[in-house]
Amino acid sequence: MNARAERDALLARRLKLVAEVSGLTAEMQKHNQILAGLEMDLLRIELEIGRNGSSEQLVRDLHEAEQAVEATMVKRADCEERIEAVEKQVEAVDREIAASGA
């Protein structure tokens, strides 16, 4: 492969990785928005329990909201790990580009 074709392949690879980071960042934003909504639900339920005492339904709602928060935090952490992995790939491609003199 000639130098120009190699550089073009590296640049195409970098572009693909940057697009992947962008998509993962959008996914992270979605998880953050969901988490914010769930935290508002938790607060609402806790306030309701504080005002009126607990009922079976409120306790069930609180438990479900806590589980949803936990699941969303796991998804968010997974997404963050994937972003970091792809960013490392971008860095590696950048080093290859720099080493090639392109």
Stockholm file with secondary structure:
# STOCKHOLM 1.0

chainA/1-102         MNARAERDALLARRLKLVAEVSGLTAEMQKHNQILAGLEMDLLRIELEIGRNGSSEQLVRDLHEAEQAVEATMVKRADCEERIEAVEKQVEAVDREIAASGA
#=GR chainA/1-102 SS CCHHHHHHHHHHHHHHHHHHHHHHHHHHHHHHHHHHHHHHHHHHHHHHHHHHCCCHHHHHHHHHHHHHHHHHHHHHHHHHHHHHHHHHHHHHHHHHHHHHTC
#=GC SS_cons         CCHHHHHHHHHHHHHHHHHHHHHHHHHHHHHHHHHHHHHHHHHHHHHHHHHHCCCHHHHHHHHHHHHHHHHHHHHHHHHHHHHHHHHHHHHHHHHHHHHHTC
//
